[in-house]
Amino acid sequence: MDRFVVRGCEAGPAQPQSKVYHQATLESLKRVVVIEDIKRFKSILELPNQTKENLIEALLELKKKIPSQEVLRSTKIGHAVNRMRKNADPEVAELAKVIFTTWRDYIKENKNKPSIEVRCDSKTERFRNNARKLFAKVLELEIGHPLIENLEQEVFHQCSRLINIPYRRTIRTLIFTLKHKSEVRELFKTYKLPVKQLVENHKKC
């Protein structure tokens, strides 16, 4: 009758599971700073009527980094974070306090230690400046206005920080919408339509 019996295999000793190691990317390192990201986070923190979700998201990303004294000076991101310490929301204020204190203490101890800075090349900047000019014209705002800066930065971010076909198509779609849909333009200019939502609704990435 043995042929009708299903015999199980004897359990051997448990094999230890090997550890899975994930290779760190250059940008994931604390002292590697992408200037574009720093500027984008600063723009998010400074934009009026910003949602708590966006503020927390920006601060959490900043918490992962320790900019050099030169980056803090050139981007003024430290000032933006410092102002967040007075935010009415206690969670936002506490997070900003932790980041500001961490940066300040690190700079005191490592004043002359540089960070690795990653910047856009000149060709990329020319394309992006042209996009800002188009936004400024259709919104009737000056180039350098926080809305203009944050809008272009958000498009660039959502298109994987690349000047490619999706980036250009997204810019064109936004220009068309803001030019021909007065209700969307008005909501955006009065900060009632968040930048992130506007881009997500029109992105071609």
N, C-alpha and C positions, 0 to 999 in steps of 0.2 A: 504493500500500500504506500510505500515511501514515495512512489512516483507521483502521487496525488498531493503530497505535502509541499507547500512552498516554504523553503527554508530561507530565512533572512541572513544577511551577511553579519558576521560578528563586528561589533563596533570597535574600531581601533582607537588608539589614544588620540585625543583631540589635537589637531594641528594648530599651532599658534598662527593667528592671522597676521599677515605681513602688513606693515604700516604703508599707507598710501601717502606719498609726498607730492605736493603740488608746487610746481616751480613758480617762484615769485616773478612777476613782471617788473620791468623797470619803474613803471608809474605807480606800482603798489607800494614802493618803498617810501618811508616817512619823509626822507630828506630830498626826494625827487619831486619837484614842484612844476606842474604844468601852469604856466602863467595865464593861459586862456581860462583855465578852470578857476583860478583865483579871482580873475576879473569878473567872471560870470557869477561866482558866489557873492562877491561884493555887490554886484548890481542887484542880485536878488535880495540881499539884506537891506539895501537902501531904497528899494522901490516902495512907494506908499501903498497902503492897504494890502500888503502882502499877506498871504494866508499863513497860519501857524504851521501847517504841513510843509510848505515850501521853506519856511525859515528853519525848521528843525532839520529838514533834509540837507539844506546848505551847510548848516552848522555841523552836522554829523560828518559830512565829507571833509570839512575843514579840520575837524578834530583828528582826522587820520594823517594830517600833514603838519610839518614844522618848518615854515618858511624862514629863510635867512633874514638877517637884519636889512639887507639890501632890497629883498623882495617886499618886506613889510613897508619899507620906506617908499619904494617906487609905486606900489599898488595901493597903499593906504588901507590894506585889508584889516590891519590891526585896529584902526579907528572905527571901521564898520562893526567889527566884533565887539569892541569896547562899548559902543552905543547900544548894542543889543543887551548888555548887562542891565540896562534900565527899562527893558521891554516890560509891558504890563503883564504878559504871561509868565508866571514863575518858572515854568519848564524851559522856555526859551532863554530867560534871563540866567538861570543856573547853568545851562549848557554853555552859553557865551562866557560866563565867568570862568568855568573850568578851562575852556580853550585859551582865553586871554592869559590866565595865570600860568598855564603850561608853556605857552610861547614866551612869555616874559621871563620866566625862570630859566628856560633853555638858553635864551639869548644872553642872559647875564653870565651863564656858565660857559657858553661857547660863542662869544661875541665875534670872533674872527673866523669861525668855521663856516665856509660857504655851503650852500645847498646846490643841487643840480637843477638848473632851470631849463625847461622845455618851452620853446617859443615857436610861433608860426613863421614861415618863411615870407619873404617880401611879396612873392606872387600871390600867395594866399591872402595876405593882408590887403592887397589891391582889390581883389575880388570882393572881400568882405567890406571894404570901405565903400565900394560902389553900391553894395546892397544897402548900407546904412544911408547913403545919399538918397536912394530911391524911397526908402521908408520915410526919411525926413521930409521929402517933397510931398508925398501923398498924405502924410499926417500933419503937414504944415507945422513942423517942429524943427528946432535947430539940431544940427548934427552934434552929437555929444549928449543930447537929452537922455535921461535914464531909460525912458521907454524905448527909444531907438536902440540904445546899446543892449538892453536886456532882450529885446525882440530878436536882433540879429544873433546874439550869443546863444539864445535858446534854439534857433534854427540850426546853427553850426553844431551845437551839442547833440541835438536829436538826429542829425545826419552823420553821426560818428566822427565829428570833427574833420570832415572832408569836404573840399570844394569839388563836388561831383554833380552828375545829372540830377539826382534827387534834391540836392541843395539848391540848385538853380531853379528847378521846377517848383520847389516849396516857396522860394522867394517870389517867383512870378505869380503864384497862386495867391499869396498873401497881399501882394501889391494890388492885384485885381480886386480882391475882396474889400480891402480897405478903401480903394478908390470908388468902387461902385455900390457898396453897401453901407450907407450912411449910419444905419443903426449899429452895425458892428464897429465902425470907426468911432462912434461916439462912446459906446460902452468901453472900448479899449482906452481911449484918451482920458476917460474919467476914472480909470482903474477899476471899473466894475467887471471887466472881462480879464481874467488873469492871463499873463503872457504865455505861460505853459499850456493853458487850455486852448488859446487861440492857435498856437503852433500845432498842437496835437490834432486839432480839428482840420487843419489844412496841409499837414506835412505829406510829402510824396516820397518819404524815405523808406 
